[in-house]
Amino acid sequence: MKKTTSFYLSIFFLICASLLLIFFFYKDQIFNAGLKNNYYKIYYFLGIFLFCYAVINFFLKENLRINSLLIIISFISGLYLIEFLLLVSGMGNFANGGSQQNITIDPLIQKKIKIKKDYDTRSLIQFYEHKYIENKNIVLGMYPNNFLIHDNQELFPLSGISYRETILCNENGYYATYQSDRYGFNNPDNLWNNNEIDFMMFGDSFLHGSCVYEKDSIVGHFKKISPKKTALNLGYGGTGPLTQLATLKEYLPTIKAKNILWFYYEGNDLRNLHSELKNEILFEYLNNKNFTQKLRLKQDRIDNTLIQILEKGRTLRQQLERNSRFKSFLKLTFLRRYVYSSVLSSNKKDNVYTNDKNIRFFIKIIESAKKISKKNNSNFYFIYIPHIKRLELKDQDFDQYKEYKLIKKKLKEIDVKIIDLYDELFLKIKDPLVMYPFKLRVPSHFSEYGYKLIAETVRSNF
């Protein structure tokens, strides 16, 4: 390699590193308004490392400069070779919740199509864009966990956009939608006109209604079972125990509730809590009993914030769908997603989230929720939703199962009424797989029938 060639290559790398830093700054501070600093830290580190390398390379001896350039070029070439293999094989297509449904690649969708011939194979964005032609007010579900990594935020929304048809997800062969209420939750809006509600429910996506229509959700079936009773759904996907406590503190004062039902999912609630405890706004709900964002008075501001995010395409699904294949290839999209889902996620043992600290905070949250309920003359019930892994006896020693015993023990110590769906439902039906879409033994939400059985089991306790 000639000296002039290596010199110009060093200049090229310096320019590329500078452009990368500028691009990362734009994405972080301008496109995302500085709200995702934590997310971009690793990219800043990468850009600074490449910039420093390019500068130092100018001062190296010719042979060292050539060797270092060869190493960098070989490394980058290797990354793009892996990206190409992931692209053509489809292995990276679904890592970390990829949105591009490809029936020729995804074996799970292939299985579902064999059972349901009219299975909707469109991606979420394809469905959204098709529905948008008919209804300009339709929106994608906007989830609170998107705000967990934001720094210096002034507002933490706990729900979605109000008064909009909202798209959920597709696990049963169709994309479910619902009409959001005045606060962005999955309810008929007129429920808020009542002075008192029989059942007010809190939870994550399982209570929210993923991935079924409102009438087929837990709350929807509750209303069918007891049409003379009122049930208000304050559950929302992407939330954990601390966000749910915040929701209770924000919206319980709006309306009286005879019974508070707290739905806990052992598959991810403690993992979500692990992240929530790092958010300053959410932590205030636990640390300060009088803290409130007064979100009931800020729904217009919440709507505007979420709509801006939606229009910018800030969800990972939208960004990936709208990128061209070539642009995604240049950004090593599949490699980054594959590494995150297959390497980083697999290295995070469940006991990271089930340690004593998180369990202690979780019990403190439930105890706080119970006290608030009692202060508002509401009965408090804790509903335990098991992970599908529990259906396999060989997995009874997995960490969530150990957590299950510990949580039940701690809740009994603080005199919390527990409705254990594992004991009261899963162990009592011949084939629990009937509760899941297409009876497939894969992590998912419940089917319409599964939600029905849960609603009947919970309702039988009253």
C-alpha positions as CSV (number, residue, x, y, z in Angstrom):
1,M,0.0,0.0,0.0
2,K,1.5,3.4,-1.0
3,K,2.0,6.1,1.5
4,T,-0.4,8.5,-0.3
5,T,-3.1,5.8,-0.3
6,S,-2.8,5.1,3.4
7,F,-2.7,8.9,4.1
8,Y,-5.9,9.5,2.1
9,L,-7.6,6.6,3.8
10,S,-6.8,8.1,7.1
11,I,-8.4,11.3,6.0
12,F,-11.4,9.4,4.8
13,F,-11.8,7.7,8.2
14,L,-11.5,11.0,9.9
15,I,-14.2,12.5,7.8
16,C,-16.4,9.5,8.3
17,A,-15.9,9.6,12.1
18,S,-16.7,13.3,12.1
19,L,-19.9,12.7,10.1
20,L,-20.9,9.9,12.4
21,L,-20.6,12.1,15.5
22,I,-22.6,14.9,13.8
23,F,-25.3,12.3,12.8
24,F,-25.5,10.9,16.3
25,F,-25.8,14.4,17.7
26,Y,-28.5,15.2,15.3
27,K,-30.5,12.0,16.1
28,D,-30.1,12.6,19.8
29,Q,-30.4,16.3,20.3
30,I,-32.5,17.4,17.3
31,F,-34.6,14.4,16.1
32,N,-35.2,13.1,19.6
33,A,-35.0,16.5,21.3
34,G,-32.4,15.2,23.8
35,L,-34.8,12.8,25.4
36,K,-32.8,9.6,24.7
37,N,-29.3,10.5,25.9
38,N,-28.8,7.1,27.6
39,Y,-29.6,5.3,24.4
40,Y,-27.0,7.2,22.3
41,K,-24.2,7.0,24.8
42,I,-22.8,3.9,23.2
43,Y,-23.0,5.6,19.8
44,Y,-21.2,8.7,21.0
45,F,-18.5,6.4,22.5
46,L,-18.2,4.6,19.1
47,G,-17.9,7.9,17.2
48,I,-15.4,9.4,19.6
49,F,-13.3,6.1,19.4
50,L,-13.3,6.2,15.6
51,F,-12.4,9.9,15.6
52,C,-9.5,9.5,18.0
53,Y,-8.3,6.5,16.0
54,A,-8.4,8.5,12.8
55,V,-6.4,11.4,14.4
56,I,-3.8,9.1,16.0
57,N,-3.4,7.2,12.7
58,F,-1.8,10.3,11.2
59,F,1.1,10.2,13.6
60,L,1.8,6.5,13.3
61,K,4.7,5.1,11.3
62,E,3.9,4.1,7.8
63,N,3.9,0.3,8.4
64,L,1.8,0.7,11.6
65,R,-0.7,3.0,9.8
66,I,-1.1,0.5,7.0
67,N,-1.6,-2.4,9.4
68,S,-4.1,-0.6,11.6
69,L,-6.0,0.5,8.5
70,L,-6.1,-3.1,7.3
71,I,-7.4,-4.3,10.7
72,I,-10.2,-1.7,10.7
73,I,-11.1,-2.4,7.0
74,S,-11.2,-6.1,7.7
75,F,-13.3,-5.6,10.8
76,I,-15.8,-3.4,9.0
77,S,-16.0,-5.8,6.1
78,G,-16.7,-8.6,8.5
79,L,-19.5,-6.7,10.1
80,Y,-21.1,-6.1,6.7
81,L,-20.6,-9.7,5.7
82,I,-22.5,-10.8,8.9
83,E,-25.2,-8.2,8.0
84,F,-25.5,-9.6,4.6
85,L,-25.9,-13.2,5.9
86,L,-28.6,-12.1,8.4
87,L,-30.4,-10.3,5.6
88,V,-30.5,-13.2,3.2
89,S,-31.2,-15.8,5.9
90,G,-33.9,-13.8,7.6
91,M,-32.3,-14.5,11.0
92,G,-32.2,-10.8,11.9
93,N,-35.6,-10.1,10.5
94,F,-37.5,-10.7,13.7
95,A,-34.8,-10.0,16.3
96,N,-36.0,-7.6,19.0
97,G,-39.6,-7.5,17.7
98,G,-38.9,-6.7,14.1
99,S,-42.0,-5.5,12.2
100,Q,-41.5,-7.0,8.8
101,Q,-43.7,-10.1,8.7
102,N,-42.4,-12.4,6.0
103,I,-44.4,-15.6,5.8
104,T,-41.6,-17.3,3.8
105,I,-39.1,-16.8,6.7
106,D,-41.1,-16.8,10.0
107,P,-41.9,-20.4,10.9
108,L,-44.4,-19.2,13.6
109,I,-46.5,-17.3,11.1
110,Q,-46.3,-20.3,8.7
111,K,-47.8,-22.5,11.5
112,K,-50.5,-20.0,12.1
113,I,-51.4,-19.7,8.4
114,K,-51.9,-23.5,8.2
115,I,-54.5,-23.1,11.0
116,K,-56.1,-19.8,9.8
117,K,-55.9,-19.4,6.1
118,D,-57.0,-15.8,6.2
119,Y,-54.2,-14.8,8.7
120,D,-53.3,-11.1,8.1
121,T,-49.7,-11.2,7.1
122,R,-49.3,-7.5,6.8
123,S,-46.7,-5.7,9.0
124,L,-48.0,-3.3,11.7
125,I,-47.0,-0.3,9.6
126,Q,-48.6,-1.7,6.4
127,F,-51.8,-2.2,8.3
128,Y,-51.6,1.3,9.8
129,E,-51.0,2.9,6.4
130,H,-53.9,1.0,4.9
131,K,-56.2,2.0,7.7
132,Y,-54.9,5.6,7.6
133,I,-56.4,6.0,4.2
134,E,-59.9,5.3,5.6
135,N,-59.4,7.1,9.0
136,K,-56.9,9.9,9.3
137,N,-57.4,9.8,13.1
138,I,-56.2,6.3,13.6
139,V,-53.0,5.9,15.6
140,L,-50.5,3.2,16.7
141,G,-50.4,2.3,20.4
142,M,-47.9,4.6,22.1
143,Y,-46.4,2.9,25.2
144,P,-45.1,4.5,28.4
145,N,-41.9,2.4,28.4
146,N,-40.7,4.4,25.5
147,F,-40.1,7.2,28.0
148,L,-38.1,5.2,30.5
149,I,-34.7,6.1,28.8
150,H,-35.5,9.8,28.4
151,D,-33.4,12.3,30.4
152,N,-34.4,15.7,31.6
153,Q,-38.0,15.0,30.8
154,E,-40.8,17.2,32.2
155,L,-43.7,14.8,31.6
156,F,-44.1,11.0,31.8
157,P,-47.3,9.9,30.0
158,L,-49.0,6.8,31.5
159,S,-51.4,6.0,28.6
160,G,-52.0,6.7,24.9
161,I,-53.6,9.3,22.7
162,S,-57.2,10.2,23.7
163,Y,-60.3,9.8,21.5
164,R,-58.5,7.9,18.8
165,E,-58.9,4.5,17.1
166,T,-55.8,2.8,18.4
167,I,-54.0,-0.2,16.8
168,L,-52.8,-2.9,19.1
169,C,-51.2,-6.0,17.6
170,N,-51.7,-9.2,15.7
171,E,-51.3,-12.6,17.4
172,N,-54.6,-14.1,16.6
173,G,-54.6,-13.5,12.8
174,Y,-55.9,-10.0,12.8
175,Y,-54.9,-6.6,14.0
176,A,-57.0,-5.5,17.0
177,T,-58.0,-1.9,17.5
178,Y,-60.0,0.0,20.1
179,Q,-61.4,3.5,20.6
180,S,-59.5,5.2,23.3
181,D,-61.3,7.2,26.1
182,R,-60.6,10.8,27.2
183,Y,-57.4,9.7,29.0
184,G,-56.1,7.4,26.3
185,F,-57.1,4.1,27.9
186,N,-59.1,1.2,26.4
187,N,-62.6,2.1,27.6
188,P,-65.9,3.4,26.4
189,D,-65.5,7.1,27.3
190,N,-68.9,7.3,29.1
191,L,-67.6,5.2,31.9
192,W,-65.9,8.3,33.3
193,N,-69.2,9.9,33.8
194,N,-70.1,7.5,36.6
195,N,-69.7,8.7,40.2
196,E,-68.6,5.2,41.2
197,I,-67.1,2.1,39.4
198,D,-67.5,-1.4,40.6
199,F,-64.1,-2.6,39.3
200,M,-61.1,-0.5,38.5
201,M,-58.3,-2.5,37.0
202,F,-54.5,-2.0,36.7
203,G,-52.0,-4.0,34.8
204,D,-49.8,-4.2,31.6
205,S,-50.6,-5.4,28.1
206,F,-52.5,-8.5,29.3
207,L,-55.1,-6.2,30.9
208,H,-54.7,-3.5,28.2
209,G,-56.3,-6.1,25.8
210,S,-53.4,-7.2,23.6
211,C,-54.0,-8.5,20.9
212,V,-57.9,-8.7,20.8
213,Y,-60.8,-6.3,20.5
214,E,-62.1,-4.5,23.5
215,K,-65.1,-6.8,23.8
216,D,-62.8,-9.9,24.0
217,S,-60.4,-8.5,26.6
218,I,-60.5,-9.3,30.3
219,V,-62.5,-6.2,31.0
220,G,-64.7,-6.8,28.0
221,H,-65.6,-10.3,29.3
222,F,-66.1,-8.9,32.8
223,K,-68.9,-6.7,31.4
224,K,-70.5,-9.7,29.6
225,I,-70.5,-11.8,32.7
226,S,-71.9,-9.0,34.9
227,P,-73.6,-6.5,32.6
228,K,-75.0,-4.5,35.5
229,K,-71.6,-4.0,37.0
230,T,-69.2,-1.3,35.7
231,A,-65.5,-2.1,35.0
232,L,-62.8,0.5,34.1
233,N,-59.6,-0.6,32.4
234,L,-56.5,1.4,33.4
235,G,-54.1,-1.2,32.2
236,Y,-51.6,-0.3,29.5
237,G,-48.9,-2.2,27.6
238,G,-45.3,-1.5,28.3
239,T,-45.9,-0.8,31.9
240,G,-44.5,-2.3,35.1
241,P,-45.5,-2.1,38.8
242,L,-44.2,1.4,39.3
243,T,-45.9,2.9,36.3
244,Q,-49.1,1.1,37.4
245,L,-48.8,2.7,40.9
246,A,-48.4,6.1,39.2
247,T,-51.6,5.4,37.1
248,L,-53.5,4.5,40.3
249,K,-52.4,7.7,42.1
250,E,-53.2,9.8,39.0
251,Y,-56.6,8.5,38.1
252,L,-58.2,6.9,41.2
253,P,-59.1,10.3,42.6
254,T,-61.1,11.0,39.5
255,I,-63.8,8.4,40.3
256,K,-64.7,6.2,43.2
257,A,-64.0,2.5,42.9
258,K,-65.5,-0.3,45.0
259,N,-62.8,-2.8,44.0
260,I,-59.2,-2.3,42.8
261,L,-57.9,-5.2,40.8
262,W,-54.1,-5.3,40.3
263,F,-53.0,-7.7,37.5
264,Y,-49.4,-8.9,37.8
265,Y,-47.6,-10.8,35.0
266,E,-44.6,-12.9,36.2
267,G,-43.0,-12.9,32.8
268,N,-41.8,-9.3,32.8
269,D,-43.2,-7.2,35.6
270,L,-40.1,-7.3,37.7
271,R,-37.9,-6.7,34.7
272,N,-40.0,-3.6,33.9
273,L,-39.7,-2.5,37.5
274,H,-35.9,-2.8,37.3
275,S,-36.0,-0.2,34.5
276,E,-38.7,2.0,36.0
277,L,-36.8,2.5,39.3
278,K,-34.1,4.4,37.3
279,N,-36.6,7.0,36.1
280,E,-36.8,10.1,38.3
281,I,-40.4,11.0,37.7
282,L,-41.7,7.4,38.3
283,F,-39.6,7.0,41.4
284,E,-41.2,10.1,42.9
285,Y,-44.6,8.3,42.9
286,L,-43.1,5.8,45.4
287,N,-40.8,8.1,47.3
288,N,-43.3,10.9,47.8
289,K,-46.9,10.0,48.7
290,N,-48.2,13.4,47.6
291,F,-46.4,13.5,44.3
292,T,-48.6,13.8,41.1
293,Q,-48.1,15.1,37.6
294,K,-51.8,16.1,37.5
295,L,-52.1,14.2,34.2
296,R,-55.9,14.5,34.1
297,L,-55.4,18.2,33.5
298,K,-52.7,17.7,30.8
299,Q,-54.2,15.3,28.3
300,D,-54.0,17.8,25.5
301,R,-50.3,18.2,26.2
302,I,-49.9,14.4,26.4
303,D,-51.7,14.0,23.1
304,N,-49.5,16.6,21.4
305,T,-46.3,14.9,22.7
306,L,-47.4,11.4,21.6
307,I,-48.6,12.6,18.2
308,Q,-45.3,14.4,17.5
309,I,-43.5,11.1,18.4
310,L,-45.8,9.1,16.1
311,E,-45.4,11.5,13.2
312,K,-41.6,11.4,13.4
313,G,-41.7,7.7,13.3
314,R,-39.8,7.3,16.5
315,T,-40.9,3.8,17.3
316,L,-38.4,1.2,16.2
317,R,-41.0,-0.6,14.1
318,Q,-41.7,2.5,12.1
319,Q,-38.1,3.4,11.5
320,L,-37.2,-0.1,10.4
321,E,-40.3,-0.4,8.1
322,R,-39.7,2.9,6.4
323,N,-36.0,2.3,5.8
324,S,-35.1,1.0,2.4
325,R,-33.2,-2.4,2.4
326,F,-30.1,-0.6,1.2
327,K,-30.3,2.1,3.9
328,S,-30.9,-0.6,6.6
329,F,-27.9,-2.5,5.3
330,L,-25.7,0.6,5.6
331,K,-26.8,1.1,9.1
332,L,-26.1,-2.5,10.1
333,T,-29.7,-2.7,11.2
334,F,-30.1,-6.4,11.3
335,L,-26.8,-7.0,13.0
336,R,-27.5,-4.5,15.7
337,R,-30.9,-6.0,16.4
338,Y,-29.6,-9.5,16.3
339,V,-26.8,-8.7,18.8
340,Y,-29.2,-7.0,21.1
341,S,-31.8,-9.7,21.2
342,S,-29.6,-12.8,20.9
343,V,-26.5,-11.8,22.8
344,L,-27.2,-9.0,25.2
345,S,-30.7,-10.2,26.2
346,S,-29.6,-13.8,26.7
347,N,-26.8,-12.7,29.0
348,K,-29.3,-10.9,31.3
349,K,-30.3,-13.7,33.7
350,D,-33.7,-13.4,35.2
351,N,-32.3,-13.2,38.7
352,V,-30.9,-9.8,37.8
353,Y,-34.5,-8.6,38.1
354,T,-35.6,-10.9,40.9
355,N,-33.0,-9.8,43.4
356,D,-33.9,-8.8,46.9
357,K,-33.8,-5.1,46.0
358,N,-36.4,-5.3,43.3
359,I,-38.6,-7.7,45.3
360,R,-38.4,-5.3,48.2
361,F,-39.4,-2.3,46.0
362,F,-42.2,-4.4,44.4
363,I,-43.7,-5.3,47.8
364,K,-43.4,-1.6,48.8
365,I,-45.3,-0.6,45.7
366,I,-48.1,-3.1,46.4
367,E,-48.3,-2.1,50.0
368,S,-48.6,1.6,48.8
369,A,-51.3,0.7,46.4
370,K,-53.2,-1.2,49.1
371,K,-53.0,1.8,51.4
372,I,-54.3,4.2,48.7
373,S,-57.1,1.8,48.0
374,K,-58.1,1.6,51.6
375,K,-58.0,5.3,52.0
376,N,-60.4,5.5,49.1
377,N,-62.7,2.8,50.6
378,S,-61.8,0.4,47.9
379,N,-61.1,-3.4,48.3
380,F,-57.7,-4.3,46.9
381,Y,-57.0,-7.6,45.0
382,F,-53.8,-8.9,43.5
383,I,-54.2,-11.2,40.4
384,Y,-51.2,-13.3,39.6
385,I,-50.8,-14.2,35.8
386,P,-48.3,-17.0,35.2
387,H,-45.8,-17.3,32.4
388,I,-46.4,-19.9,29.7
389,K,-43.2,-21.6,30.8
390,R,-45.1,-22.8,33.8
391,L,-46.9,-25.3,31.6
392,E,-43.7,-27.3,31.4
393,L,-42.9,-29.1,34.6
394,K,-39.1,-29.1,33.8
395,D,-39.2,-25.3,34.0
396,Q,-40.6,-25.1,37.5
397,D,-37.1,-24.2,38.8
398,F,-36.8,-21.2,36.6
399,D,-36.4,-17.9,38.4
400,Q,-40.0,-16.6,37.9
401,Y,-41.2,-19.7,39.7
402,K,-39.0,-19.0,42.7
403,E,-40.2,-15.4,42.5
404,Y,-43.8,-16.7,42.5
405,K,-43.4,-18.4,45.9
406,L,-41.5,-15.5,47.4
407,I,-44.0,-12.9,46.2
408,K,-47.0,-14.8,47.5
409,K,-45.3,-15.2,50.9
410,K,-44.6,-11.5,51.1
411,L,-48.1,-10.4,50.0
412,K,-49.7,-12.7,52.6
413,E,-47.5,-11.0,55.2
414,I,-49.0,-7.6,54.4
415,D,-52.5,-9.2,54.2
416,V,-53.1,-8.7,50.4
417,K,-55.9,-10.8,48.9
418,I,-54.4,-12.9,46.1
419,I,-56.2,-14.4,43.1
420,D,-53.7,-16.9,41.8
421,L,-54.5,-17.8,38.2
422,Y,-52.0,-20.6,38.3
423,D,-53.8,-22.4,41.1
424,E,-57.3,-21.4,40.2
425,L,-57.2,-21.8,36.4
426,F,-54.1,-23.2,34.8
427,L,-54.0,-26.3,37.1
428,K,-57.7,-26.9,36.7
429,I,-58.1,-27.1,33.0
430,K,-57.1,-30.1,31.0
431,D,-55.1,-28.2,28.3
432,P,-54.0,-24.7,29.3
433,L,-52.7,-24.2,25.7
434,V,-56.3,-23.5,24.7
435,M,-55.8,-20.1,26.3
436,Y,-53.1,-19.1,23.8
437,P,-53.4,-18.1,20.1
438,F,-53.5,-21.2,17.9
439,K,-52.6,-23.4,21.0
440,L,-48.9,-22.7,20.3
441,R,-46.4,-23.1,23.1
442,V,-44.7,-19.7,22.5
443,P,-44.6,-16.6,24.7
444,S,-47.7,-14.5,23.7
445,H,-50.7,-12.8,25.1
446,F,-53.9,-14.8,25.4
447,S,-56.5,-15.6,22.9
448,E,-60.1,-14.4,23.1
449,Y,-61.0,-17.7,24.9
450,G,-58.1,-17.3,27.2
451,Y,-59.1,-13.9,28.3
452,K,-62.7,-15.2,28.8
453,L,-61.5,-17.9,31.1
454,I,-59.4,-15.4,33.1
455,A,-62.3,-13.0,33.4
456,E,-64.6,-15.8,34.6
457,T,-62.0,-17.1,37.2
458,V,-61.4,-13.6,38.6
459,R,-65.1,-12.7,38.6
460,S,-66.0,-15.9,40.6
461,N,-64.0,-14.5,43.5
462,F,-66.6,-11.8,44.1
